[in-house]
Amino acid sequence: MHLKELIKTLKKRRELLGVTQEHLAELSGVGLRTLKALESNKSNPTFETLSKLIEVLGMELKLEVKQPNF
């Protein structure tokens, strides 16, 4: 999944749960300005920021590293 798709998925989940940006920022410890910038595709999140948001939204992040074909 590409980063823009991931952010879109997080926003949809937030909206599905009926959580405002302000409340998600408070629950996750992510700044409201940061969250608004992420959801409007004006910045890229750090792994730590993604982890905080995903945890609060009841989701799971799996990272897969593919081996190159030699």
Buried (B, 14 or more C-beta within 10 A) or exposed (E): EEEEEBBBBBBEBBEEEEBEBEBBBEBBEBEBEBBBBBBEEEBEBEEEBBEBBBEBBEEEEEEEEEEEEE
